Structure formats: C-alpha cells, structure tokens
Amino acid sequence: MLDICLPKSQESEKTKMAIKQQLVDAFSESFRDSLKDPASEIEKQLEGLLKYLKNECPKCKFQDNITYRVKSQKSFAEKLDRKGYLDKWNINVKSTNDEIQSFVKKNLKDIIGCRIVCYFWNEEEQITKSIKKWYDELADKSQITSFVPSDKKQKNVDNIIHKFDGVYTNCCCFELQVKCFMHNLWGEVDHDILYKSEDYTTDFPLKKMVIENLFQTLKASDEQLRMIYESKPDEKTAVMALFYELTHENIAKENRDSLPLLRAPYSAFFYLFFKEERRYENLKSFVGKALLKQEYTKTKLSSRITKEKQEVANLLKADFGNYQLQLIYEVFNQIYVAKDFDHFLFIILDILDGKEEQEKAFDIKDLDNDDGQEAESGLADRYQHTYKTILKENCYLQSVKEEEESK
C-alpha cells in the first residue's frame, strides 16, 4: 500500500474520480512500453516451460511459442471500476506517477498476460498440472519469484479458466493462462460482447443465450476435431481407401444412368470380405499391382449350391433390393470372380457361416463347371432366420438398405 491514504469515509466522489484519473494517466503509453522489456524476459523464462511440457506431456499438442500482451489503458480503466480497485488500493491523491506505476506493477495481477494455446479442451487440465510441477521443480526462482495457481470459474458458462498468478523479479506481476483454440475463440467473443459490454441493449438476453449456446457448440466441435485428429488410420484402412480410389470410377461408369451412392456398397464389401487376413492379402496385392500399373489376376471364389442357400439368397434379394446387392457384387468383381450373382450371395452366406471353400486363381473354364447340388442339410430355418438377422443387425448391408430407402 502507498502511504498517507485518505480515509474512505472522508473521500468525496470528486476525489475518487481524481485518483482514478491519476491512475489512468500513469498507465500511459510510455509506461506500457516500459513493460515490454519485462514481458519479453518473462516470455524467455517460459520458453523453458514449453520444453518441459514437450517431455512431460508428449501426447498434448500446443503452439511452440508463448503469446503475451500488455494491458491497454482502456482495459485498465474499466477494471479499476469493475474490480473496485479504487477502494481496495487506497491510492494517495498526492502520489507521484513513479509511485503509482511501481504500485500497479506489483498489484495488477494481469498487467502482463501470457498464454499457452493448446489444441484441445481436454488437454488444458493436464498441461496446467504439469506447469505447477515445473515451477515446483524449478531450481532458479530468482526471475519468477512467485507462481501460484489461480483457476477460476468462467462467467456465463460452466467452465474453468486455468491460470497462474506470477511475479517477475519481485517487481512486476504477470498472468499465465492455458487455453485451447476453441476456448480462446469463445473467450474473445464472450469478453467483448458480454463481459465488457458498455451499453444496455434490449437484445442483451438474446445475445447472452446465443453466446452460451455457442460455447456448447464449440465444445462439441472441439471433441469432434480431437477424435478426428487422434484417429490415425492403420494400414488396412489406408489400403481400403486406395482400393476405393482405384475402382469407384469403374463402377460409376457402369451405372452412369443412376449415379449410385457407393459408400454403403464399399462398406458392406469391406466388412464381409476383409475381416480375415488371407483375403486382405488379395486386397493388398490388387492395390499394389494397380499402383505399379501391373496386371492383376482375379481370384475365384466358389460355393456349393443348396436349397437352403437359394431360399436365403431369394430372401436377401427381396429384403435388401437387387440393385444395391448388385452394386456390392460389382465391387466384388473388381478383385474376385464368382460363377454368377447367386453364387456371390452363396459366398456371403459361407463367409458368415465360416465354411467358405478355399480360394484359387481364376480360370475362365471354371465358369462352365457345374458345382452340383449338395444334399439338403435340414438347416433351412437357421439360414432363413440367423443369416437374415446377422445381415440386418451386424453387417453394413443394413446401411445399404437404408441408403436405398432414403433416395
């Protein structure tokens, strides 16, 4: 505190306004320029913090630099009233500019504001814990002489601002915040529209509701972006994507009159045929040869005919629609060969039953061979009910049907 304070009971409003003007005048452009040197030194000290965080939080992503700002004169004047500093500080009306500036540097906690910006909301708390640990372990505290966690609940929404109140060389306060990109964006909007709104407007309740809803939208967007960022595709996913890029135009050309939606047919094909490693090798071979502009020899898949399989095949065609099943068949034909469309459906049933026949290289003569009829197995009910249930509940063929019905 500065000496020779006026008792609050004797202060006139005129005196308070004079003191406020003294404070604002002392917070001049030249004074704020003088703070750039300690701000730069604080930034250098915190560079060591960033190096520490990269080792301590290797899975967290954040910007490689500390951003900082010196509080503006307008913001300082507004904060004097909002925080009641004229009463709390008891500034002497006879204080000099140098005395006021020295006092403000030591007591205005965010006179210099620093920020670490991370990628995602869920990283803020982890980074904050690591920052506290960094200062506890810091050997030389001669520059940053105080560094205290001071998290606070944010206005208008249920959210925490993670921050630290620091002191540089016992003579200048600074604040360090940890915010993700989305939190940073929302904070700027909320700060200007609600937090520091100067005028009353009839639509203020509407603005408040919109800003609060925006916060929830940004949090949801943050979560979606994090999931996308963390979903690193494995080799199989990448190979499937390449297969789609290499083949989808062929199928589109064959169906140019109807311009098919190919997401569901490809999803169903991948689900059915590439859960097992040995068929996945067929896919890798096709993609590799296609990229090298080499000829690929299709693999023949076959299935024995049974009355039960034929009944289920008819049910599938009736239930899912012949057109969508034909699209899956066309995707299948990019890499495999079956005797005909019904045999393709039989192969699907064999795959689901785990009793498919061994694959072999395709020979055109094989298409003339008759696989013959297999004796009825008495499993008609299991085929008709179990397979239909599997296809509808556990397989992407259900999305095929839904996509067809949405047209």
C-alpha positions in Angstrom: 0.0 0.0 0.0 1.1 3.6 -0.6 1.4 5.9 2.4 -0.8 8.8 3.5 -4.1 7.2 2.4 -7.3 9.2 2.7 -9.9 7.5 5.0 -12.7 6.1 2.8 -15.3 7.8 4.9 -13.9 11.3 4.0 -13.3 10.7 0.3 -15.6 12.7 -1.9 -16.7 11.4 -5.3 -14.6 14.2 -6.8 -11.5 12.9 -5.0 -12.2 9.4 -6.2 -12.5 10.5 -9.8 -9.3 12.5 -9.4 -7.5 9.4 -8.1 -8.9 7.3 -10.9 -7.7 9.8 -13.5 -4.3 9.8 -11.8 -4.1 6.0 -12.2 -5.3 6.1 -15.8 -2.8 8.9 -16.7 0.0 7.0 -15.0 -0.9 3.9 -17.1 0.3 5.8 -20.1 1.7 4.6 -23.4 5.3 5.2 -22.3 4.6 3.2 -19.1 3.1 0.3 -21.1 6.1 0.5 -23.5 8.4 0.1 -20.5 6.7 -3.1 -19.6 7.6 -4.7 -22.9 11.1 -5.5 -21.7 10.0 -7.5 -18.6 7.3 -9.1 -20.8 10.0 -10.2 -23.2 12.1 -11.6 -20.3 9.1 -13.4 -18.9 8.5 -14.9 -22.3 12.1 -16.2 -22.4 11.7 -17.7 -18.9 8.6 -19.5 -20.0 10.3 -20.9 -23.1 11.9 -23.4 -20.7 8.4 -24.3 -19.6 7.5 -25.2 -23.2 10.5 -27.5 -23.4 9.5 -29.1 -20.2 5.9 -29.6 -21.3 7.0 -31.4 -24.5 8.7 -34.0 -22.4 6.1 -34.1 -19.6 3.0 -34.1 -21.9 4.2 -35.8 -25.1 0.6 -36.5 -26.3 -0.6 -32.9 -25.9 -0.3 -30.5 -28.8 0.3 -26.8 -28.3 1.7 -23.8 -30.1 5.5 -23.6 -30.0 5.5 -20.0 -28.6 4.1 -18.2 -25.6 1.9 -15.3 -26.6 1.7 -12.2 -24.4 0.1 -8.8 -24.2 0.4 -5.7 -22.0 -2.9 -4.5 -20.7 -4.3 -1.5 -22.6 -5.2 1.8 -20.9 -8.9 1.4 -21.7 -9.0 -2.1 -20.2 -7.1 -0.9 -17.1 -9.7 2.0 -16.6 -12.6 -0.4 -16.9 -11.0 -2.9 -14.5 -10.5 -0.2 -11.8 -14.3 0.2 -11.6 -15.3 -3.4 -12.1 -12.9 -4.8 -9.5 -13.3 -1.9 -7.1 -9.6 -1.2 -7.0 -10.1 2.5 -6.0 -11.4 1.3 -2.7 -9.1 -1.8 -2.3 -5.9 0.0 -3.2 -6.5 3.2 -1.2 -4.2 5.2 -3.5 -2.9 8.5 -2.1 -4.0 11.5 -4.1 -0.6 13.0 -3.6 1.3 10.0 -5.0 3.7 10.6 -7.9 3.4 8.9 -11.3 6.5 6.8 -10.5 5.0 5.6 -7.2 1.7 4.8 -8.8 3.3 2.9 -11.7 5.5 0.9 -9.3 2.5 0.0 -7.2 0.3 -1.0 -10.2 3.1 -3.2 -11.5 3.2 -5.1 -8.2 -0.6 -5.3 -7.6 -2.3 -5.6 -11.0 -2.1 -9.4 -11.5 -2.7 -9.4 -15.2 -0.8 -6.3 -16.2 1.2 -8.6 -18.4 -0.9 -11.5 -19.8 0.8 -14.6 -21.2 -1.0 -17.6 -22.8 -0.2 -21.2 -23.8 -2.5 -22.3 -26.5 -3.1 -26.0 -26.8 -5.1 -27.9 -29.5 -7.9 -29.4 -27.5 -10.0 -28.7 -24.4 -9.2 -31.9 -22.6 -5.5 -31.0 -22.6 -5.9 -27.8 -20.6 -6.1 -29.5 -17.2 -3.2 -31.9 -17.9 -1.0 -29.1 -19.1 -1.9 -27.0 -16.0 -0.9 -29.8 -13.6 2.4 -30.1 -15.5 3.0 -26.3 -15.3 2.6 -26.5 -11.5 5.1 -29.4 -11.3 7.5 -27.4 -13.5 7.6 -24.5 -11.1 7.9 -26.8 -8.1 10.9 -28.4 -9.7 12.4 -25.1 -11.0 15.9 -24.7 -9.4 16.4 -21.0 -10.1 13.5 -18.9 -8.9 15.3 -15.6 -8.9 13.5 -14.4 -12.1 10.0 -15.8 -11.5 9.8 -15.2 -7.7 6.2 -16.3 -7.3 3.9 -18.5 -9.4 0.5 -19.5 -7.9 -2.3 -21.5 -9.5 -5.5 -19.3 -9.6 -8.1 -21.2 -11.6 -11.4 -19.5 -11.7 -14.9 -20.4 -12.9 -15.8 -18.6 -16.1 -18.8 -16.2 -16.2 -21.9 -17.3 -18.1 -21.0 -20.9 -18.6 -19.9 -23.9 -16.6 -16.2 -23.8 -17.4 -12.9 -23.3 -15.7 -10.1 -20.8 -16.8 -6.8 -22.4 -15.9 -4.3 -19.7 -15.0 -1.3 -18.8 -12.7 -0.6 -15.5 -11.0 3.2 -14.9 -11.3 5.7 -12.2 -10.2 8.8 -11.4 -12.1 11.8 -10.4 -10.0 9.6 -9.2 -7.2 8.6 -6.1 -9.0 6.1 -7.0 -11.8 3.0 -9.2 -11.9 2.0 -11.4 -14.8 -0.7 -13.9 -15.5 -0.3 -17.2 -17.5 -3.4 -18.8 -18.9 -3.8 -22.2 -20.6 -6.5 -22.3 -23.3 -7.2 -24.4 -26.3 -8.0 -22.9 -29.7 -11.8 -23.2 -29.3 -11.8 -21.9 -25.7 -9.6 -19.0 -26.9 -12.0 -18.2 -29.7 -15.1 -18.3 -27.4 -13.3 -16.2 -24.8 -12.7 -13.4 -27.2 -16.3 -13.3 -28.4 -17.7 -13.5 -24.8 -15.2 -11.0 -23.5 -16.2 -8.3 -26.0 -20.0 -8.9 -26.3 -21.0 -9.8 -22.7 -18.1 -9.4 -20.3 -17.2 -5.9 -21.2 -20.4 -4.7 -22.8 -20.7 -1.0 -22.2 -24.3 -0.3 -23.2 -27.6 -1.9 -22.3 -29.5 -3.2 -25.3 -32.9 -4.8 -25.5 -31.4 -7.8 -27.2 -28.8 -8.5 -24.5 -30.7 -11.6 -23.1 -30.8 -12.9 -26.7 -27.0 -12.3 -27.1 -26.3 -14.0 -23.8 -28.3 -17.1 -24.8 -26.6 -17.2 -28.3 -23.1 -16.9 -26.7 -23.8 -19.6 -24.2 -25.1 -21.9 -26.9 -22.1 -21.0 -29.0 -19.9 -22.3 -26.1 -21.6 -25.7 -26.2 -21.3 -25.8 -30.0 -17.6 -25.0 -29.7 -17.0 -27.7 -27.1 -18.8 -30.3 -29.2 -16.7 -29.2 -32.3 -13.5 -29.4 -30.2 -14.4 -33.0 -29.2 -15.1 -34.0 -32.8 -11.9 -32.4 -34.1 -10.0 -34.2 -31.3 -11.5 -37.5 -32.4 -10.5 -36.9 -36.0 -7.0 -35.8 -35.0 -6.5 -38.9 -32.9 -8.0 -41.4 -35.4 -4.8 -42.3 -37.1 -5.7 -44.8 -39.9 -4.0 -48.2 -39.8 -2.5 -49.9 -42.8 -5.8 -51.8 -43.6 -7.8 -48.6 -43.6 -5.4 -46.9 -45.9 -5.4 -49.9 -48.3 -9.2 -49.9 -48.4 -9.2 -46.2 -49.1 -6.7 -46.7 -52.0 -8.9 -49.6 -53.3 -11.9 -47.3 -53.4 -10.0 -44.5 -55.2 -8.7 -47.0 -57.8 -12.0 -48.7 -58.5 -15.0 -46.5 -57.8 -15.0 -44.7 -61.2 -15.3 -48.1 -62.9 -18.5 -48.8 -61.0 -19.8 -45.3 -61.5 -19.3 -45.6 -65.3 -21.2 -48.9 -65.4 -24.1 -47.2 -63.6 -24.0 -43.8 -65.2 -27.8 -43.6 -65.6 -28.4 -43.9 -61.9 -25.3 -42.3 -60.4 -25.1 -44.7 -57.4 -24.1 -43.8 -53.9 -21.1 -46.0 -53.2 -20.4 -45.6 -49.6 -22.7 -48.4 -48.4 -21.7 -51.0 -51.1 -18.0 -50.5 -50.4 -18.6 -50.6 -46.6 -20.5 -53.8 -46.9 -17.9 -55.4 -49.2 -15.0 -54.4 -46.8 -17.0 -55.7 -43.8 -17.8 -59.0 -45.3 -14.6 -59.9 -47.2 -11.6 -58.4 -45.3 -12.0 -59.4 -41.6 -9.7 -62.3 -42.3 -6.0 -61.8 -43.1 -5.8 -64.2 -46.0 -8.4 -62.2 -48.1 -6.8 -59.0 -47.0 -3.7 -60.1 -48.8 -5.8 -60.2 -52.0 -6.7 -56.6 -51.5 -3.1 -55.5 -50.9 -2.0 -57.4 -54.0 -4.6 -55.7 -56.1 -3.8 -52.2 -54.8 0.0 -52.8 -55.2 -0.3 -54.0 -58.8 -2.7 -51.3 -59.7 -0.4 -48.6 -58.4 2.5 -50.2 -60.4 0.3 -50.4 -63.5 0.7 -54.2 -63.5 -1.9 -56.8 -64.4 -3.8 -58.4 -61.5 -5.1 -61.9 -61.8 -8.5 -62.1 -60.1 -9.2 -64.8 -57.5 -12.1 -67.2 -58.0 -14.4 -67.8 -55.0 -16.9 -70.6 -55.2 -19.8 -72.1 -53.2 -21.8 -75.3 -53.3 -25.5 -74.9 -54.1 -28.1 -76.0 -51.5 -31.8 -75.5 -51.5 -31.5 -73.6 -48.2 -28.9 -71.2 -49.6 -31.1 -70.5 -52.6 -34.0 -69.7 -50.4 -32.0 -67.3 -48.3 -30.5 -65.7 -51.4 -34.0 -65.0 -52.6 -34.9 -63.6 -49.3 -31.9 -61.3 -49.4 -32.7 -60.0 -52.8 -36.3 -59.4 -51.8 -35.3 -57.7 -48.5 -32.4 -55.6 -49.5 -33.1 -54.9 -53.1 -31.5 -56.4 -56.1 -29.9 -53.1 -57.2 -27.9 -52.5 -54.0 -26.8 -56.1 -53.8 -25.7 -55.8 -57.5 -23.5 -52.8 -56.5 -21.8 -54.8 -53.9 -21.3 -57.6 -56.5 -19.7 -55.1 -58.9 -17.3 -54.0 -56.1 -16.6 -57.7 -55.5 -15.9 -58.2 -59.2 -13.0 -55.7 -59.2 -10.9 -58.3 -57.3 -12.8 -61.6 -57.3 -14.8 -63.8 -59.6 -17.9 -65.8 -58.8 -19.8 -68.0 -61.3 -22.8 -65.7 -61.2 -24.7 -63.3 -58.9 -26.5 -66.1 -56.9 -23.1 -67.8 -56.3 -21.8 -64.4 -55.0 -24.7 -64.4 -52.4 -23.9 -68.0 -51.5 -20.3 -67.0 -50.9 -21.5 -64.3 -48.5 -23.5 -66.9 -46.6 -20.5 -69.2 -46.5 -18.3 -66.4 -45.1 -20.9 -65.7 -42.4 -21.1 -69.4 -41.6 -17.3 -69.8 -41.6 -17.4 -72.6 -44.2 -16.3 -71.0 -47.4 -14.3 -73.0 -49.9 -10.6 -72.4 -50.5 -9.7 -69.7 -53.0 -7.9 -70.4 -56.2 -6.6 -68.4 -59.2 -9.4 -67.7 -61.7 -9.6 -69.7 -64.9 -12.3 -68.8 -67.5 -13.0 -72.6 -67.9 -14.2 -72.7 -64.3 -17.3 -70.7 -65.2 -18.5 -73.7 -67.3 -18.3 -76.2 -64.5 -21.4 -77.1 -62.6 -20.8 -77.1 -58.9 -23.7 -79.5 -58.5 -26.4 -79.7 -55.8 -25.5 -80.5 -52.2 -27.9 -82.6 -50.2 -30.3 -80.6 -48.1 -28.8 -80.2 -44.6 -32.1 -79.5 -42.8 -30.8 -76.1 -41.8 -33.4 -74.0 -43.6 -34.6 -72.3 -40.5 -31.1 -71.4 -39.4 -30.3 -70.0 -42.8 -33.5 -68.1 -43.2 -33.5 -66.6 -39.7 -29.9 -66.5 -38.4 -28.3 -65.2 -41.6 -31.0 -62.6 -42.2 -30.6 -61.4 -38.6 -26.8 -61.2 -39.0 -27.0 -59.3 -42.2 -29.5 -56.8 -40.8 -28.1 -56.2 -37.3 -24.3 -56.8 -37.6 -23.4 -56.0 -41.1 -23.2 -52.8 -43.1 -25.8 -54.3 -45.5 -28.3 -52.7 -43.3 -27.0 -49.3 -44.3 -27.3 -50.4 -47.9 -31.0 -50.8 -47.4 -31.3 -47.6 -45.5 -29.5 -45.7 -48.2 -31.7 -47.2 -50.9 -34.9 -46.2 -48.9 -33.6 -42.6 -48.5 -33.5 -42.0 -52.2 
